[in-house]
Amino acid sequence: MELILEQRQRLGFAGFTNLTFDPCQPPGGAQACLAPAAYTVVTPCFYTGAGTCGFGAANTCQGGDVNYSCVRVRVTGQGTTLAELDAMVANY
């Protein structure tokens, strides 16, 4: 999540899209993106407006306001969900 939020800072709100939000997607994939053995980072989810993620609680991003984007990251390990983080960024 830290890398994703830094991506928002670097790109600005307009440049932070479903295609650019995750710096770990190929061809990126810096060393910091590698998960420790036995853990998996589920593909992060980027959603706006009335959209939602394919995992976790169903919800919309700030009631559908286009000035907000949401990201969800899930970490699994040993057959269970260990962490799930949500972040909301705004166009301000």
C-alpha positions as CSV (number, residue, x, y, z in Angstrom):
1,M,0.0,0.0,0.0
2,E,2.9,2.4,0.8
3,L,4.2,2.0,-2.8
4,I,0.7,2.6,-4.2
5,L,0.2,5.8,-2.2
6,E,3.6,7.1,-3.2
7,Q,2.6,6.4,-6.8
8,R,-0.4,8.7,-6.3
9,Q,1.9,11.4,-4.9
10,R,4.3,11.1,-7.9
11,L,1.6,11.0,-10.6
12,G,-1.0,13.4,-9.2
13,F,-4.7,12.6,-9.2
14,A,-5.2,12.7,-12.9
15,G,-2.3,10.4,-13.6
16,F,-3.3,7.9,-10.9
17,T,-5.5,5.5,-12.8
18,N,-6.3,1.8,-13.0
19,L,-3.4,1.4,-15.4
20,T,-0.8,3.3,-13.4
21,F,-1.7,2.9,-9.7
22,D,0.3,-0.2,-9.0
23,P,4.1,0.2,-9.4
24,C,4.6,-3.6,-8.9
25,Q,2.8,-4.5,-12.1
26,P,5.0,-5.5,-15.1
27,P,7.2,-4.1,-16.5
28,G,7.9,-2.6,-13.0
29,G,8.2,-5.0,-10.1
30,A,11.0,-3.5,-8.0
31,Q,12.7,-5.5,-5.3
32,A,10.3,-3.9,-2.7
33,C,7.4,-5.6,-4.5
34,L,8.5,-9.1,-3.7
35,A,6.4,-10.9,-1.0
36,P,8.2,-13.1,1.6
37,A,8.0,-16.8,1.1
38,A,4.6,-18.3,2.0
39,Y,2.8,-15.0,1.6
40,T,0.9,-13.6,-1.4
41,V,-0.2,-10.1,-2.3
42,V,-3.6,-10.5,-4.1
43,T,-3.6,-8.3,-7.2
44,P,-4.5,-4.9,-5.8
45,C,-7.9,-3.4,-6.7
46,F,-8.4,0.1,-8.0
47,Y,-12.0,1.4,-8.1
48,T,-13.8,4.7,-8.5
49,G,-17.4,5.9,-8.4
50,A,-19.9,3.1,-8.0
51,G,-17.3,0.4,-8.8
52,T,-16.1,-2.1,-6.2
53,C,-13.4,-4.8,-5.8
54,G,-13.7,-8.4,-6.7
55,F,-12.7,-9.3,-3.1
56,G,-13.5,-7.9,0.4
57,A,-16.5,-6.0,1.4
58,A,-18.7,-4.6,-1.4
59,N,-18.7,-0.8,-1.2
60,T,-18.5,2.2,-3.4
61,C,-15.7,4.8,-3.4
62,Q,-17.0,7.9,-1.6
63,G,-20.6,7.4,-2.7
64,G,-19.6,7.6,-6.4
65,D,-17.9,11.0,-6.2
66,V,-15.5,11.3,-9.2
67,N,-13.1,13.3,-7.1
68,Y,-12.1,10.2,-5.2
69,S,-10.3,6.9,-6.1
70,C,-10.0,3.9,-3.8
71,V,-7.5,1.1,-3.6
72,R,-7.7,-2.2,-1.7
73,V,-4.7,-4.6,-1.1
74,R,-5.0,-8.1,0.5
75,V,-2.2,-10.3,1.8
76,T,-2.7,-14.0,2.2
77,G,-0.6,-16.7,3.8
78,Q,-0.9,-20.2,5.1
79,G,-4.4,-20.5,3.6
80,T,-6.0,-17.4,5.2
81,T,-6.3,-13.6,4.7
82,L,-3.8,-12.0,7.0
83,A,-4.3,-8.3,6.1
84,E,-6.6,-6.2,4.0
85,L,-6.0,-2.5,3.6
86,D,-8.2,0.2,2.0
87,A,-7.1,3.6,1.0
88,M,-9.0,6.6,-0.5
89,V,-7.2,9.4,-2.4
90,A,-8.8,12.6,-3.4
91,N,-8.5,15.2,-6.1
92,Y,-7.6,18.2,-4.1
